[in-house]
């Protein structure tokens, strides 16, 4: 008997695109959704080897009273592409390993696992996934969202945006692109459409 196909699908997009909201709609429908950026934060907070490497690279002020000094690290990381590459080289292999492990666990009960991650193409890990879905929106819309929800200044948004691949490049590389410039209801409808597409592929 032929083994049933399992799909691991990445949800990505630039800052302020709404990829987290889109992924939440997928999770609300009962599908496993792994938040890679949250895994990264957990590893940064809890893994002693990672902590040692981060302190070695970014100084003791990267942690305060055993907790991540988020403001300091963000300023350090987003001020330089080399520093961003450095922290990613420390965190990403561990995050990938955790994603593999969680995916295999979730595949026991589900044919589809979604992974939300900001830097799929930047990290050149698109081959880990059967499909890559990009959530896209006009830059001004994304900036306004980020300033509102993440409390970023315009310059902080631009700094982070500049450390990601341009959205039009991601659109070209993606298997599916959903534009998120309307209401949450419209975004939810797009998430449901995606689920139906993948269900049809598996049947």
C-alpha positions in Angstrom: 0.0 0.0 0.0 1.4 3.4 -1.0 2.4 5.6 1.9 0.2 8.6 2.3 1.9 11.9 1.5 2.5 14.4 4.3 3.0 18.1 3.6 5.2 20.5 5.5 4.3 24.1 4.5 6.1 27.3 5.3 4.2 30.5 5.9 6.5 33.5 5.5 6.4 37.2 4.7 8.1 40.5 5.5 7.6 42.4 8.8 4.0 43.5 9.2 2.6 41.3 6.5 0.2 39.5 8.8 1.8 36.0 8.5 1.1 35.4 12.3 -2.6 36.2 11.9 -2.8 34.0 8.8 -1.1 31.1 10.6 -3.5 31.5 13.6 -6.4 31.0 11.3 -4.8 27.7 10.1 -4.3 26.6 13.7 -7.9 27.5 14.5 -8.9 25.0 11.9 -7.1 22.3 13.9 -3.8 22.1 11.9 -0.5 22.0 13.7 1.3 25.3 13.3 4.9 25.6 14.5 6.0 29.2 15.2 9.7 29.1 14.3 10.4 32.6 15.7 9.0 31.6 19.1 11.2 28.4 19.0 14.1 30.7 18.4 13.3 32.8 21.4 12.9 29.7 23.6 16.2 28.4 22.5 17.8 31.8 23.1 16.3 31.9 26.6 16.8 28.3 27.7 19.8 26.7 26.0 23.0 27.3 28.1 25.3 26.6 25.1 23.5 29.2 23.0 23.7 31.7 25.9 27.5 31.2 26.1 27.8 31.8 22.3 25.6 34.9 22.4 27.6 36.4 25.3 30.8 35.7 23.5 29.6 37.4 20.3 27.5 40.2 21.7 28.8 40.8 25.2 27.4 40.1 28.7 24.8 42.8 28.4 22.9 40.5 26.0 21.4 39.0 29.2 20.1 40.8 32.3 19.5 38.8 35.5 19.5 35.6 33.4 16.9 37.0 31.0 17.4 38.1 27.4 18.0 41.8 27.1 15.7 42.1 24.0 16.2 45.8 23.4 20.0 45.6 23.5 20.1 42.5 21.3 17.6 43.9 18.8 19.6 47.1 18.5 22.8 45.0 18.0 21.4 42.5 15.5 19.5 44.9 13.3 22.3 47.4 13.1 24.4 45.1 11.0 23.8 42.3 8.5 26.9 40.5 9.7 25.6 40.5 13.3 22.2 39.2 12.1 24.0 36.5 10.1 26.0 35.6 13.2 23.0 35.2 15.6 21.2 33.3 12.8 24.1 30.9 12.4 23.9 30.2 16.2 20.1 29.8 16.3 18.9 28.5 13.0 20.5 25.0 13.0 18.9 24.3 16.4 15.6 25.7 15.3 15.6 23.5 12.2 16.3 20.5 14.3 13.4 21.3 16.6 11.1 21.9 13.6 12.0 18.5 12.2 11.3 16.8 15.6 8.0 18.6 16.1 6.9 18.0 12.5 7.5 14.2 12.8 5.5 14.2 16.1 2.6 16.2 14.5 2.6 14.0 11.4 1.5 11.1 13.5 -2.0 12.7 13.7 -2.0 15.2 10.8 -1.2 15.1 7.1 -0.4 18.8 7.0 2.0 20.8 9.3 2.4 24.5 8.9 5.6 26.4 10.0 5.5 30.1 10.4 9.0 31.6 9.9 10.2 35.1 8.8 13.5 34.1 7.2 12.8 31.1 4.9 14.4 32.5 1.8 17.1 34.5 3.6 18.2 31.3 5.4 18.0 29.3 2.1 15.9 26.6 3.8 13.0 26.5 1.4 13.9 23.0 0.4 12.9 21.9 3.9 9.3 22.5 2.8 6.9 21.0 0.2 5.5 24.5 -0.4 6.2 28.1 0.6 3.4 30.5 1.1 4.1 34.2 1.2 1.8 36.7 2.9 2.3 40.1 1.2 1.2 43.7 1.7 2.2 47.2 0.6 5.2 48.5 2.5 3.3 51.5 4.0 0.6 49.2 5.2 3.1 46.9 6.8 5.0 49.8 8.4 1.8 51.2 9.9 0.9 47.8 11.3 4.4 47.3 12.8 4.4 50.8 14.4 1.0 50.0 15.9 1.4 46.4 17.0 5.1 46.1 17.6 5.6 49.7 18.8 8.4 50.2 16.3 9.5 53.6 15.1 9.7 54.3 11.4 13.5 53.9 11.5 13.3 50.6 13.4 10.8 49.3 10.8 13.1 50.3 7.9 16.1 48.8 9.6 14.3 45.4 10.0 12.8 45.6 6.5 16.3 46.2 5.1 17.5 42.9 6.7 14.9 40.9 4.8 14.7 40.1 1.2 12.5 42.5 -0.8 8.9 41.4 -0.9 8.8 41.2 -4.7 11.7 38.7 -4.7 9.8 36.5 -2.2 6.7 36.7 -4.4 8.7 35.3 -7.3 10.2 32.5 -5.2 6.9 31.5 -3.5 4.6 28.7 -4.5 1.6 30.7 -3.3 1.1 34.4 -2.5 -1.8 35.9 -0.6 -2.1 39.6 -0.4 -3.2 40.9 3.0 -4.4 44.5 2.6 -8.0 44.1 3.6 -9.9 42.9 6.6 -9.1 39.9 8.9 -12.3 38.3 7.6 -10.8 38.4 4.1 -7.5 37.0 5.4 -9.3 34.2 7.1 -11.1 33.3 3.8 -7.7 33.1 2.1 -6.4 30.8 4.9 -9.4 28.5 4.4 -8.8 28.5 0.6 -5.3 27.4 1.2 -6.4 24.5 3.4 -8.9 23.4 0.8 -6.2 23.5 -1.9 -3.9 21.3 0.1 -6.7 18.9 1.1 -7.5 18.5 -2.6 -3.8 17.9 -3.3 -3.7 15.1 -0.8 -6.9 13.3 -2.0 
